[in-house]
Amino acid sequence: MLYIVFNKDNHNLKNIITTIKGYKTIKKNNLLDVNYYLKNSADVRQSGIEPLLHYLYHGCKEGRNPSFQFDTKYYMQTYKDIQESNLNPLVHYSLFGIYEGRKTKEKVNSDIISNNNNFSRFLANSLISPIIDAPFYEEDKRCFAMMENVAKYLVNLARDMESTTLVSVIMPVYNRVEVVKFAIDSVLNQTYRNIELIIVDDGSDDGTFELIESVKDNRIVLLRNEKCRGVSKARNKALTAAGGKYIAYLDSDNVWDPLYIAAMVGAFCKLPDAEAVYGGQLLFEEKHKEPFAVRFGSFNKSLLTNRNYIDINAFCHVRDVYVRLGGFDEGLRRYVDWDLIMRVAETSKMYSVPVLLSYYYYNNAQNTITNDNRFIGDEDILLKKQKKRIQNNENRLISTPSKMDHKVSIIIPSYESLEDLQECISTILALRTYGSLELIVVDNASSQPVINYLIKLKKENKIKFIQNDVNYGFTYAVNQGIDAAETDNDILILNNDAIITPGAIETMQKTAYELPQCGIVVPQQVLPGGTKTINTHVPYAKSQRDCDVNLSLHHGNIINVPTFHSGELLELNFAPFFCAYIKRDVLNDSMGLDAELGRHYRSDHIFCSYIINMMGLKIYYVPKAVVYHKLQKSTDILCEQSNKNNNFDMISRKNQWNEELMAQLGYKTAIWDF
């Protein structure tokens, strides 16, 4: 308090008293998300100053936000009276604005939300942006109403299951005497009655255990730890005792709609191969009656590895999953839910179920792990575990020889970026495909070190090499490579800064031949964390982490998402040709890539549109195939040189041919291309 009293920014005694009251209210209601603030403010972590004090006297002036839900700039600009009051905006909100119903941020991603004009678009958008903020538009409400109808449909499916199928509900609790009864009641009041509620009291000393004991219902199984051992140990203790076919989880500060369990059981009936399912949630601040957002994302495996959007309170699995994988990681104190869900997603058949029957409350209890900053480092531990699992799987695939049914010519149009090119080619040469791959590199007038490297590989019979004296651009180089390929080979177009992971080509080929009307197959396109365009494609992603961007807001390319999505194949209406698998017969029956009207870009759009609209074929995205895409150095170099060289300007900016090259190639500029 002395910091506030003696701070020069407090103009008078009244202002000091108000700020102190606001400070206490903010602390009590957790309006400043410590985890969020520190994650976005490395200097504050290093300084050691209390995050709330930093925000009150420094962060606010610097335009920082105290939480995801509160936009400082928006609040100040929207309500002019706050500027005149000399109060910190969060202090004002905590004491006055929250009761006046003032909004704390603009509705994010309104460009996405406005496209939710039907349920199909809603499902597509949810793959890359699983949060819709209130106030909700009419278009949103139509989709939410559809989710209510999906829930009713699933509840009807579950009616015949109730007499024979037990559901175990796991509820850990520690010092939640004020809220736990609401959670318990929401379980006991489920329309699906065949449940057991296994509550593990984790050493509460505030009367919680005694309160639970007083609830008389023979479906409650009450276990107790003499001292607090952590939420993971508590849940694992309950899992050991669980006898249900299905396992559900409810934390002691959240509640369910009465139809929740019935709808989840109905989902398992609808999806007989499902081993896990999850639904959406209504998000509330404290005990507010109206939600501030809806969270639901159709299953996107790649996004789940970047940032969690599936909450344990809306997640169910068959008991066999626990038997096979074990329970929660007792070495973690935070992110244990995310860790479990990722492990399930990696090894089990999991579906998204578009219902809104779980209610998640922020700051409904004082002792939430989310607001405990002591365990923020557990996120790094979790991500290292995930990376190790991925590496182990890749090592397993590398050590397993594979032979493809159809030979493939990999076409790499190349310009500069020697280190990227070397890594790209070395990863391909390391694949154990036993003569199934032909590697063709077409160079567009790179510098001598690149040429020397490629000549060496050609002499070693590792590649076919086509050397151009001028930069013809991406499309012409690809066509040169296709012309040089073995005539019966399928084609894989690949950027020179791409890294293919083991099994990716085999997976794309298998998809290309198994799926009807398949024209193009594309993998995950994983950009390294820190790439500036990540959020352009995937708004919800954490841009500092690796992220797949082939499912893209920028391209608006996701179509025909299944209502219940397993996170596997998806249909697209466009995919950039950073990596694209095309069967030979599809290529032969098409017009090919149009180098005349799409010298450096645009040709992938033209080809995708042609095979969809003229040939009646489809583009499939296969998340099991993973290809990493580095920082597009070739394009950056090209753009830099465009300022100095007219030919590069024609390539990278105008996407056109100059007169000399047009005459040489027999091309002409379209009358509309000016």
C-alpha positions as CSV (number, residue, x, y, z in Angstrom):
1,M,0.0,0.0,0.0
2,L,2.9,2.4,0.6
3,Y,3.8,2.1,-3.0
4,I,0.4,3.5,-3.9
5,V,0.3,6.1,-1.2
6,F,3.6,7.7,-2.1
7,N,3.4,7.3,-5.9
8,K,3.4,10.7,-7.6
9,D,0.7,9.6,-10.1
10,N,-1.9,9.7,-7.4
11,H,-3.1,13.3,-7.5
12,N,-4.9,13.7,-4.2
13,L,-6.1,11.8,-1.1
14,K,-9.4,10.8,-2.8
15,N,-7.5,9.3,-5.7
16,I,-5.2,7.4,-3.4
17,I,-8.1,5.9,-1.5
18,T,-9.9,4.9,-4.7
19,T,-6.8,3.3,-6.1
20,I,-6.2,1.3,-2.9
21,K,-9.9,0.1,-3.0
22,G,-9.4,-0.8,-6.7
23,Y,-6.2,-2.6,-6.0
24,K,-7.9,-4.8,-3.4
25,T,-10.9,-5.4,-5.6
26,I,-8.7,-6.4,-8.6
27,K,-6.7,-8.8,-6.4
28,K,-9.9,-10.3,-4.8
29,N,-11.5,-10.9,-8.2
30,N,-8.3,-11.8,-10.1
31,L,-9.0,-9.2,-12.8
32,L,-5.3,-9.1,-13.6
33,D,-4.3,-12.4,-15.1
34,V,-0.7,-12.8,-13.6
35,N,0.1,-15.7,-16.0
36,Y,-1.0,-13.7,-19.0
37,Y,0.7,-10.5,-17.9
38,L,4.0,-12.1,-17.2
39,K,4.0,-14.2,-20.4
40,N,3.6,-11.0,-22.4
41,S,6.0,-8.9,-20.3
42,A,9.4,-10.4,-20.0
43,D,10.8,-7.2,-18.5
44,V,8.3,-7.4,-15.6
45,R,9.4,-11.0,-14.8
46,Q,12.9,-9.8,-14.7
47,S,12.2,-6.7,-12.6
48,G,10.5,-8.6,-9.8
49,I,7.9,-5.9,-9.3
50,E,4.4,-7.1,-8.5
51,P,2.5,-7.4,-11.8
52,L,-0.6,-5.5,-10.6
53,L,1.5,-2.6,-9.4
54,H,3.5,-2.5,-12.6
55,Y,0.3,-2.4,-14.6
56,L,-1.3,0.3,-12.5
57,Y,1.7,2.7,-12.8
58,H,3.6,1.6,-15.9
59,G,1.9,-1.1,-18.0
60,C,-1.3,0.9,-18.6
61,K,0.6,3.9,-20.0
62,E,2.6,1.5,-22.2
63,G,-0.6,0.1,-23.7
64,R,-0.3,-3.3,-22.0
65,N,-3.3,-5.4,-21.2
66,P,-3.9,-7.0,-17.7
67,S,-5.7,-10.0,-19.2
68,F,-7.0,-11.5,-22.4
69,Q,-10.5,-10.2,-21.5
70,F,-9.5,-6.5,-20.9
71,D,-8.2,-4.2,-23.6
72,T,-6.7,-1.1,-22.0
73,K,-6.8,1.0,-25.2
74,Y,-10.4,0.0,-26.0
75,Y,-11.7,0.8,-22.5
76,M,-10.0,4.2,-22.4
77,Q,-11.1,5.3,-25.9
78,T,-14.6,4.0,-25.5
79,Y,-15.4,5.7,-22.2
80,K,-14.2,9.3,-22.2
81,D,-15.2,9.9,-18.6
82,I,-12.4,7.6,-17.5
83,Q,-9.8,9.8,-19.1
84,E,-11.2,12.8,-17.2
85,S,-11.2,10.9,-13.8
86,N,-7.4,10.2,-13.8
87,L,-8.2,6.7,-12.7
88,N,-6.4,3.6,-14.0
89,P,-8.9,1.9,-16.4
90,L,-8.8,-1.4,-14.5
91,V,-9.4,0.3,-11.2
92,H,-12.4,2.1,-12.7
93,Y,-13.7,-1.2,-14.1
94,S,-13.3,-3.1,-10.9
95,L,-15.2,-0.5,-8.8
96,F,-17.7,0.9,-11.3
97,G,-17.6,-0.4,-14.9
98,I,-18.2,-4.0,-14.0
99,Y,-21.5,-3.1,-12.4
100,E,-22.4,-0.7,-15.1
101,G,-22.0,-3.5,-17.7
102,R,-19.3,-1.7,-19.6
103,K,-17.5,-3.7,-22.3
104,T,-13.8,-4.4,-21.8
105,K,-12.8,-5.2,-25.4
106,E,-13.9,-5.1,-29.0
107,K,-15.4,-8.3,-30.3
108,V,-12.4,-10.0,-31.7
109,N,-12.1,-11.6,-35.1
110,S,-15.3,-9.9,-36.3
111,D,-14.2,-10.7,-39.8
112,I,-14.5,-14.3,-39.0
113,I,-17.7,-14.1,-37.0
114,S,-19.5,-12.1,-39.7
115,N,-18.9,-15.1,-42.0
116,N,-20.9,-17.4,-39.6
117,N,-23.9,-17.0,-41.9
118,N,-24.5,-20.8,-41.7
119,F,-23.5,-23.7,-39.6
120,S,-21.0,-25.0,-42.2
121,R,-19.1,-21.7,-42.1
122,F,-19.2,-21.8,-38.3
123,L,-17.6,-25.2,-38.1
124,A,-14.9,-24.2,-40.6
125,N,-14.1,-21.0,-38.7
126,S,-14.0,-22.8,-35.4
127,L,-11.0,-24.8,-36.6
128,I,-8.8,-21.8,-36.5
129,S,-10.7,-19.4,-34.2
130,P,-12.5,-21.3,-31.4
131,I,-13.6,-18.3,-29.4
132,I,-16.6,-16.1,-30.2
133,D,-16.9,-13.1,-27.9
134,A,-20.2,-11.5,-26.7
135,P,-22.2,-9.6,-27.6
136,F,-23.3,-12.3,-30.1
137,Y,-24.6,-11.4,-33.6
138,E,-27.7,-13.0,-35.0
139,E,-25.5,-15.1,-37.2
140,D,-23.8,-16.5,-34.1
141,K,-27.1,-17.2,-32.4
142,R,-28.3,-19.2,-35.3
143,C,-25.3,-21.5,-34.9
144,F,-25.7,-21.8,-31.2
145,A,-29.3,-22.7,-31.7
146,M,-28.2,-25.4,-34.1
147,M,-25.9,-26.7,-31.4
148,E,-28.9,-27.0,-29.0
149,N,-30.6,-29.1,-31.7
150,V,-27.6,-31.3,-32.0
151,A,-27.7,-31.8,-28.2
152,K,-31.3,-32.9,-28.3
153,Y,-30.6,-35.3,-31.1
154,L,-27.8,-36.9,-29.1
155,V,-29.8,-37.1,-25.9
156,N,-32.4,-39.1,-27.8
157,L,-29.8,-41.5,-28.9
158,A,-28.7,-42.1,-25.3
159,R,-32.1,-43.1,-23.9
160,D,-31.6,-46.8,-24.5
161,M,-28.1,-46.7,-22.9
162,E,-29.1,-45.5,-19.5
163,S,-30.1,-48.8,-18.0
164,T,-26.9,-50.6,-19.0
165,T,-24.1,-48.0,-19.3
166,L,-22.5,-46.4,-16.2
167,V,-20.7,-43.1,-16.5
168,S,-18.0,-42.2,-14.0
169,V,-17.7,-38.5,-13.1
170,I,-14.4,-37.4,-11.6
171,M,-14.4,-34.4,-9.3
172,P,-11.3,-33.3,-7.3
173,V,-11.9,-30.7,-4.7
174,Y,-9.7,-28.6,-2.3
175,N,-11.1,-25.8,-0.1
176,R,-14.1,-25.0,-2.3
177,V,-16.8,-24.9,0.4
178,E,-18.5,-21.9,-1.2
179,V,-18.9,-23.3,-4.7
180,V,-18.6,-27.1,-4.7
181,K,-22.3,-27.7,-3.9
182,F,-23.3,-26.1,-7.2
183,A,-21.0,-28.4,-9.1
184,I,-22.3,-31.5,-7.2
185,D,-25.9,-30.5,-7.9
186,S,-25.2,-30.1,-11.6
187,V,-24.0,-33.7,-11.7
188,L,-26.8,-35.2,-9.6
189,N,-29.4,-33.3,-11.6
190,Q,-28.3,-34.8,-14.9
191,T,-31.2,-36.3,-17.0
192,Y,-29.0,-39.3,-17.5
193,R,-29.2,-41.0,-14.1
194,N,-26.8,-44.0,-14.4
195,I,-23.7,-42.2,-13.0
196,E,-21.3,-42.4,-10.2
197,L,-19.8,-39.2,-8.9
198,I,-16.3,-39.9,-7.5
199,I,-15.2,-36.9,-5.4
200,V,-11.7,-36.8,-4.1
201,D,-11.3,-34.3,-1.3
202,D,-7.6,-33.3,-1.4
203,G,-7.1,-32.4,2.2
204,S,-9.6,-29.5,2.5
205,D,-9.6,-27.7,5.9
206,D,-12.4,-25.2,5.3
207,G,-15.4,-27.4,5.8
208,T,-15.6,-28.7,2.2
209,F,-15.3,-32.4,3.2
210,E,-18.0,-32.1,5.8
211,L,-20.3,-30.3,3.3
212,I,-19.9,-33.1,0.8
213,E,-20.5,-35.7,3.5
214,S,-23.9,-34.0,4.2
215,V,-25.1,-34.6,0.6
216,K,-27.1,-37.8,0.6
217,D,-27.1,-39.6,-2.7
218,N,-26.0,-43.2,-3.1
219,R,-24.3,-42.3,-6.5
220,I,-21.6,-40.3,-4.7
221,V,-18.3,-42.0,-3.9
222,L,-16.3,-39.8,-1.5
223,L,-12.6,-40.4,-1.1
224,R,-10.2,-38.3,0.9
225,N,-6.5,-37.4,1.0
226,E,-5.3,-36.5,4.5
227,K,-3.2,-33.7,3.0
228,C,-3.2,-31.8,-0.3
229,R,-1.4,-33.8,-2.9
230,G,-2.4,-32.0,-6.0
231,V,-5.2,-32.2,-8.6
232,S,-3.4,-34.9,-10.7
233,K,-3.0,-37.3,-7.8
234,A,-6.6,-36.7,-6.8
235,R,-8.0,-37.3,-10.3
236,N,-5.8,-40.5,-10.6
237,K,-7.1,-41.8,-7.3
238,A,-10.6,-41.3,-8.7
239,L,-9.8,-43.0,-12.0
240,T,-8.5,-46.0,-10.1
241,A,-11.9,-46.3,-8.4
242,A,-13.9,-45.6,-11.5
243,G,-16.1,-48.4,-12.8
244,G,-17.9,-46.6,-15.7
245,K,-17.6,-47.4,-19.3
246,Y,-17.2,-43.7,-19.9
247,I,-15.2,-41.2,-17.9
248,A,-16.2,-37.5,-17.5
249,Y,-14.6,-34.7,-15.5
250,L,-16.1,-31.7,-13.7
251,D,-14.0,-29.3,-11.6
252,S,-15.6,-28.1,-8.4
253,D,-16.0,-24.5,-9.6
254,N,-17.8,-25.3,-12.8
255,V,-21.2,-26.8,-13.7
256,W,-23.0,-28.7,-16.5
257,D,-26.3,-28.3,-18.2
258,P,-28.6,-31.1,-17.2
259,L,-28.3,-32.6,-20.7
260,Y,-24.5,-32.8,-20.7
261,I,-24.0,-36.5,-19.8
262,A,-26.8,-37.7,-22.0
263,A,-25.5,-35.8,-25.0
264,M,-21.9,-37.2,-24.4
265,V,-23.3,-40.7,-24.2
266,G,-25.3,-40.0,-27.3
267,A,-22.2,-38.9,-29.1
268,F,-20.5,-42.3,-28.3
269,C,-23.6,-44.0,-29.7
270,K,-23.5,-41.9,-32.8
271,L,-19.7,-42.4,-33.2
272,P,-19.1,-46.1,-32.4
273,D,-15.3,-45.8,-33.2
274,A,-14.9,-42.8,-30.8
275,E,-12.6,-43.3,-27.9
276,A,-12.9,-39.6,-26.7
277,V,-15.3,-36.8,-27.4
278,Y,-15.5,-33.1,-26.4
279,G,-18.0,-30.3,-26.7
280,G,-18.0,-26.6,-26.4
281,Q,-18.4,-24.3,-23.4
282,L,-20.1,-21.1,-22.3
283,L,-17.5,-18.9,-20.6
284,F,-18.5,-16.8,-17.6
285,E,-16.7,-14.2,-15.5
286,E,-17.2,-15.0,-11.8
287,K,-20.9,-15.5,-11.1
288,H,-22.2,-13.4,-14.0
289,K,-25.4,-14.7,-15.5
290,E,-24.5,-13.9,-19.1
291,P,-21.4,-15.5,-20.8
292,F,-18.7,-13.3,-22.1
293,A,-17.8,-15.8,-24.8
294,V,-18.4,-19.2,-26.4
295,R,-15.5,-21.6,-26.8
296,F,-15.8,-24.4,-29.4
297,G,-13.4,-25.6,-32.0
298,S,-13.9,-28.5,-34.4
299,F,-11.0,-30.8,-33.9
300,N,-7.8,-29.4,-35.2
301,K,-4.9,-31.6,-34.1
302,S,-2.2,-29.1,-35.2
303,L,-3.8,-26.2,-33.3
304,L,-4.1,-28.4,-30.2
305,T,-0.3,-28.8,-30.2
306,N,0.1,-25.0,-30.4
307,R,-2.5,-23.9,-27.9
308,N,-5.1,-25.7,-25.9
309,Y,-8.8,-25.0,-26.7
310,I,-10.3,-28.2,-25.3
311,D,-11.3,-28.0,-21.6
312,I,-11.4,-31.1,-19.4
313,N,-14.8,-30.1,-18.1
314,A,-16.2,-30.7,-21.7
315,F,-14.1,-33.8,-22.4
316,C,-15.1,-37.5,-22.0
317,H,-13.3,-40.8,-22.9
318,V,-13.8,-44.5,-22.7
319,R,-12.2,-46.2,-19.7
320,D,-9.9,-48.2,-22.0
321,V,-8.1,-44.9,-22.8
322,Y,-7.1,-44.6,-19.2
323,V,-6.1,-48.3,-19.1
324,R,-3.9,-47.8,-22.1
325,L,-2.4,-44.4,-21.5
326,G,-2.5,-44.0,-17.7
327,G,-3.9,-40.9,-16.0
328,F,-2.7,-37.4,-15.4
329,D,1.0,-36.5,-15.1
330,E,1.6,-36.1,-11.4
331,G,4.9,-34.3,-12.1
332,L,3.0,-31.3,-13.5
333,R,1.0,-28.9,-11.4
334,R,-0.4,-26.8,-14.3
335,Y,-1.5,-27.7,-17.8
336,V,-2.2,-31.3,-16.7
337,D,-5.5,-31.3,-18.7
338,W,-3.8,-30.1,-21.9
339,D,-1.1,-32.8,-21.4
340,L,-3.7,-35.6,-21.0
341,I,-5.9,-34.4,-23.9
342,M,-2.8,-34.2,-26.2
343,R,-1.8,-37.7,-25.4
344,V,-5.3,-39.0,-26.0
345,A,-5.4,-37.1,-29.3
346,E,-2.2,-38.6,-30.5
347,T,-3.2,-42.2,-29.8
348,S,-7.0,-42.4,-29.9
349,K,-9.9,-41.7,-32.1
350,M,-11.3,-38.4,-30.9
351,Y,-14.2,-36.3,-32.1
352,S,-15.5,-32.8,-31.6
353,V,-19.2,-32.6,-30.8
354,P,-20.8,-29.2,-31.4
355,V,-22.9,-28.7,-28.3
356,L,-22.8,-26.0,-25.6
357,L,-23.6,-27.8,-22.3
358,S,-20.5,-27.1,-20.2
359,Y,-20.3,-23.8,-18.2
360,Y,-16.8,-22.6,-17.3
361,Y,-16.3,-19.9,-14.7
362,Y,-13.3,-17.7,-14.5
363,N,-12.3,-16.5,-11.0
364,N,-15.2,-18.4,-9.4
365,A,-12.9,-19.6,-6.7
366,Q,-9.8,-18.0,-5.0
367,N,-7.5,-21.0,-5.2
368,T,-7.5,-21.8,-8.9
369,I,-4.3,-23.3,-10.4
370,T,-4.7,-21.0,-13.4
371,N,-4.0,-17.9,-11.2
372,D,-1.0,-19.6,-9.4
373,N,2.1,-18.2,-11.1
374,R,4.4,-20.6,-9.2
375,F,4.0,-23.3,-11.8
376,I,4.2,-21.2,-15.0
377,G,7.3,-23.2,-16.1
378,D,5.3,-26.4,-16.4
379,E,4.2,-25.3,-19.9
380,D,7.8,-25.6,-21.1
381,I,7.9,-29.1,-19.5
382,L,4.7,-30.1,-21.2
383,L,6.0,-28.9,-24.6
384,K,9.3,-30.7,-24.2
385,K,7.4,-33.9,-23.5
386,Q,5.3,-33.4,-26.6
387,K,8.3,-32.7,-28.7
388,K,10.0,-35.8,-27.5
389,R,6.9,-37.9,-28.4
390,I,7.0,-36.4,-31.9
391,Q,10.7,-37.1,-32.3
392,N,10.3,-40.7,-31.1
393,N,7.6,-41.2,-33.7
394,E,9.7,-39.8,-36.4
395,N,12.7,-42.0,-35.4
396,R,10.4,-45.0,-35.5
397,L,9.3,-44.1,-39.1
398,I,12.9,-43.4,-40.2
399,S,13.9,-46.9,-39.0
400,T,11.0,-48.5,-40.8
401,P,11.7,-49.0,-44.5
402,S,8.8,-48.1,-46.8
403,K,8.0,-48.9,-50.4
404,M,5.4,-46.9,-52.1
405,D,3.0,-48.3,-54.7
406,H,3.6,-45.5,-57.1
407,K,6.9,-43.7,-57.9
408,V,7.0,-39.9,-57.2
409,S,9.0,-37.1,-58.8
410,I,9.7,-34.3,-56.3
411,I,10.0,-31.0,-58.1
412,I,11.9,-28.3,-56.3
413,P,12.0,-24.9,-57.9
414,S,14.9,-23.1,-56.3
415,Y,16.4,-19.7,-56.0
416,E,19.3,-18.9,-53.5
417,S,18.9,-19.9,-49.8
418,L,21.7,-22.4,-49.9
419,E,21.3,-23.5,-46.2
420,D,17.5,-24.1,-46.6
421,L,18.0,-25.9,-49.8
422,Q,20.7,-28.2,-48.3
423,E,18.4,-29.1,-45.4
424,C,15.4,-29.6,-47.7
425,I,17.4,-32.0,-49.9
426,S,19.2,-33.8,-47.1
427,T,15.9,-34.7,-45.4
428,I,14.6,-36.2,-48.6
429,L,17.7,-38.2,-49.3
430,A,17.5,-39.6,-45.8
431,L,14.1,-41.1,-46.4
432,R,14.2,-44.9,-46.8
433,T,11.9,-45.2,-49.8
434,Y,13.9,-47.7,-51.8
435,G,14.0,-46.1,-55.3
436,S,10.4,-44.7,-55.1
437,L,11.5,-41.1,-55.3
438,E,13.1,-39.1,-58.1
439,L,14.4,-35.7,-57.1
440,I,14.5,-32.9,-59.6
441,V,15.8,-29.4,-58.8
442,V,15.2,-26.5,-61.2
443,D,17.4,-23.5,-60.3
444,N,16.4,-20.0,-61.4
445,A,19.8,-18.4,-61.8
446,S,21.1,-18.6,-58.2
447,S,24.6,-17.6,-57.2
448,Q,27.6,-19.9,-57.8
449,P,27.7,-21.6,-54.3
450,V,24.2,-22.9,-54.9
451,I,25.0,-24.0,-58.4
452,N,28.2,-25.8,-57.2
453,Y,26.2,-27.7,-54.6
454,L,23.6,-28.8,-57.1
455,I,26.2,-29.8,-59.7
456,K,27.9,-32.0,-57.0
457,L,24.6,-33.7,-56.2
458,K,24.0,-34.3,-59.9
459,K,27.4,-35.9,-60.4
460,E,26.6,-38.2,-57.4
461,N,23.4,-39.2,-59.2
462,K,21.3,-38.0,-56.3
463,I,19.3,-35.5,-58.3
464,K,18.3,-34.4,-61.7
465,F,19.4,-30.8,-62.2
466,I,18.0,-28.1,-64.6
467,Q,20.0,-24.9,-64.6
468,N,18.4,-21.7,-65.8
469,D,20.4,-18.6,-66.7
470,V,17.5,-16.3,-65.9
471,N,14.9,-16.4,-63.2
472,Y,11.7,-17.7,-64.9
473,G,9.8,-17.7,-61.7
474,F,8.1,-20.5,-59.7
475,T,5.6,-21.8,-62.2
476,Y,7.8,-22.2,-65.3
477,A,10.5,-23.9,-63.2
478,V,7.9,-26.4,-61.9
479,N,6.7,-27.1,-65.4
480,Q,10.3,-27.7,-66.4
481,G,10.7,-30.2,-63.6
482,I,7.5,-32.0,-64.6
483,D,8.7,-32.3,-68.2
484,A,11.9,-33.9,-67.0
485,A,10.2,-36.3,-64.7
486,E,9.6,-40.0,-65.5
487,T,6.4,-40.0,-67.5
488,D,4.4,-42.3,-65.2
489,N,5.5,-40.7,-61.9
490,D,3.2,-38.8,-59.6
491,I,4.4,-35.2,-58.9
492,L,5.2,-33.6,-55.5
493,I,5.8,-29.9,-55.8
494,L,8.0,-28.7,-53.0
495,N,9.5,-25.4,-51.9
496,N,13.2,-25.3,-51.4
497,D,12.7,-24.2,-47.8
498,A,10.5,-27.1,-46.9
499,I,11.4,-30.0,-44.6
500,I,9.6,-33.3,-45.2
501,T,9.1,-35.5,-42.1
502,P,9.2,-39.3,-42.3
503,G,6.0,-40.9,-43.6
504,A,4.6,-37.7,-45.1
505,I,4.9,-38.6,-48.7
506,E,3.6,-42.1,-48.1
507,T,0.6,-40.7,-46.3
508,M,-0.2,-38.2,-49.1
509,Q,0.1,-40.9,-51.7
510,K,-2.1,-43.3,-49.8
511,T,-4.8,-40.6,-49.5
512,A,-4.5,-39.6,-53.2
513,Y,-5.4,-43.2,-54.3
514,E,-7.9,-44.2,-51.6
515,L,-10.2,-41.2,-51.6
516,P,-12.7,-40.8,-54.4
517,Q,-12.4,-37.8,-56.7
518,C,-9.0,-36.8,-55.2
519,G,-7.2,-34.2,-57.2
520,I,-4.6,-32.7,-54.8
521,V,-3.3,-33.8,-51.4
522,V,-1.6,-31.3,-49.1
523,P,0.0,-31.9,-45.6
524,Q,0.3,-29.7,-42.6
525,Q,2.3,-26.6,-43.5
526,V,4.0,-25.9,-40.2
527,L,5.7,-22.5,-39.8
528,P,8.3,-22.0,-37.2
529,G,7.3,-20.1,-34.1
530,G,7.9,-16.4,-34.6
531,T,6.9,-16.3,-38.3
532,K,5.1,-13.1,-38.8
533,T,2.2,-14.5,-40.8
534,I,1.0,-17.2,-38.3
535,N,-1.9,-15.2,-36.9
536,T,-2.9,-14.0,-40.3
537,H,-3.7,-17.6,-41.0
538,V,-4.7,-18.9,-37.6
539,P,-5.9,-16.1,-35.3
540,Y,-6.1,-18.2,-32.2
541,A,-2.6,-19.6,-32.4
542,K,0.3,-18.5,-30.2
543,S,2.5,-17.0,-32.8
544,Q,5.7,-17.7,-30.9
545,R,5.1,-21.5,-31.3
546,D,5.2,-23.6,-34.4
547,C,1.9,-23.7,-36.2
548,D,0.2,-25.3,-39.2
549,V,-1.2,-22.7,-41.6
550,N,-2.7,-24.8,-44.4
551,L,-6.1,-24.3,-42.6
552,S,-6.2,-20.6,-43.1
553,L,-8.3,-17.6,-42.4
554,H,-6.3,-15.6,-45.0
555,H,-7.1,-18.2,-47.7
556,G,-10.7,-18.9,-46.4
557,N,-10.1,-22.4,-47.8
558,I,-11.8,-24.7,-45.4
559,I,-15.0,-26.4,-46.6
560,N,-17.4,-29.2,-45.8
561,V,-16.2,-29.8,-42.2
562,P,-18.0,-32.8,-40.8
563,T,-20.5,-32.0,-37.9
564,F,-18.6,-34.5,-35.7
565,H,-15.0,-34.1,-36.8
566,S,-12.2,-36.6,-36.0
567,G,-9.4,-34.2,-36.8
568,E,-8.4,-36.2,-39.8
569,L,-9.0,-35.5,-43.5
570,L,-10.5,-32.1,-44.5
571,E,-11.6,-30.8,-47.8
572,L,-10.2,-27.4,-49.0
573,N,-11.0,-25.2,-51.9
574,F,-7.4,-24.0,-52.2
575,A,-4.0,-24.9,-51.0
576,P,-0.8,-23.0,-51.7
577,F,1.7,-25.1,-53.6
578,F,4.5,-25.0,-51.0
579,C,3.9,-28.8,-50.9
580,A,1.3,-30.5,-53.1
581,Y,0.9,-34.1,-54.2
582,I,-0.7,-34.6,-57.6
583,K,-1.4,-37.9,-59.2
584,R,0.0,-38.3,-62.7
585,D,-3.4,-38.9,-64.4
586,V,-4.9,-35.8,-62.7
587,L,-2.0,-33.7,-64.1
588,N,-2.3,-35.2,-67.6
589,D,-6.1,-34.5,-67.7
590,S,-5.7,-30.9,-66.5
591,M,-4.4,-27.9,-68.3
592,G,-1.2,-28.0,-66.1
593,L,0.2,-25.1,-64.2
594,D,-0.3,-21.8,-66.1
595,A,3.0,-20.1,-66.3
596,E,1.8,-17.6,-68.9
597,L,-0.8,-16.0,-66.6
598,G,0.8,-16.9,-63.3
599,R,4.6,-16.5,-63.6
600,H,5.5,-16.6,-59.9
601,Y,2.2,-16.9,-58.1
602,R,-1.5,-17.3,-59.0
603,S,-0.8,-20.6,-60.8
604,D,-1.7,-22.6,-57.7
605,H,-5.1,-20.8,-57.5
606,I,-5.7,-21.4,-61.1
607,F,-4.9,-25.1,-60.9
608,C,-7.0,-25.6,-57.8
609,S,-10.0,-23.9,-59.4
610,Y,-9.6,-25.9,-62.6
611,I,-9.5,-29.3,-61.0
612,I,-12.5,-28.4,-58.7
613,N,-14.7,-26.6,-61.2
614,M,-13.8,-28.3,-64.5
615,M,-12.7,-31.8,-63.5
616,G,-15.0,-32.3,-60.5
617,L,-12.1,-33.3,-58.2
618,K,-11.3,-32.4,-54.6
619,I,-8.4,-31.1,-52.6
620,Y,-7.7,-32.9,-49.4
621,Y,-5.7,-31.8,-46.3
622,V,-4.1,-34.7,-44.4
623,P,-2.8,-33.7,-41.0
624,K,-0.9,-37.0,-40.5
625,A,1.5,-35.7,-43.2
626,V,3.7,-33.0,-41.7
627,V,6.0,-30.7,-43.7
628,Y,7.8,-27.8,-42.1
629,H,8.1,-24.5,-44.0
630,K,10.9,-22.2,-43.0
631,L,11.0,-18.4,-43.3
632,Q,10.7,-18.0,-47.1
633,K,14.1,-16.6,-47.6
634,S,14.0,-17.1,-51.4
635,T,10.9,-14.8,-51.5
636,D,12.5,-12.3,-49.2
637,I,15.7,-12.2,-51.3
638,L,13.6,-11.8,-54.5
639,C,11.6,-8.9,-53.0
640,E,14.9,-7.2,-51.9
641,Q,16.3,-7.5,-55.4
642,S,13.1,-6.2,-57.0
643,N,14.2,-2.7,-55.9
644,K,17.3,-3.0,-58.0
645,N,16.4,-5.1,-61.0
646,N,13.4,-4.7,-63.3
647,N,13.1,-8.5,-64.0
648,F,12.7,-9.2,-60.3
649,D,10.1,-6.5,-60.0
650,M,8.2,-8.1,-62.8
651,I,8.4,-11.5,-61.0
652,S,7.7,-10.6,-57.4
653,R,5.4,-7.6,-57.7
654,K,3.7,-7.6,-61.1
655,N,3.8,-11.4,-61.6
656,Q,4.3,-10.7,-65.3
657,W,6.7,-11.4,-68.1
658,N,8.9,-8.7,-69.8
659,E,8.7,-8.4,-73.6
660,E,11.9,-10.2,-74.3
661,L,11.0,-13.3,-72.3
662,M,7.4,-13.2,-73.7
663,A,8.7,-13.3,-77.2
664,Q,11.1,-16.1,-76.4
665,L,8.4,-18.3,-74.8
666,G,5.5,-17.3,-77.1
667,Y,3.5,-15.7,-74.3
668,K,1.3,-12.7,-74.2
669,T,0.0,-10.5,-71.4
670,A,-3.8,-10.8,-70.8
671,I,-5.6,-7.5,-71.6
672,W,-7.0,-7.4,-68.1
673,D,-3.6,-7.9,-66.4
674,F,-2.5,-4.3,-65.9
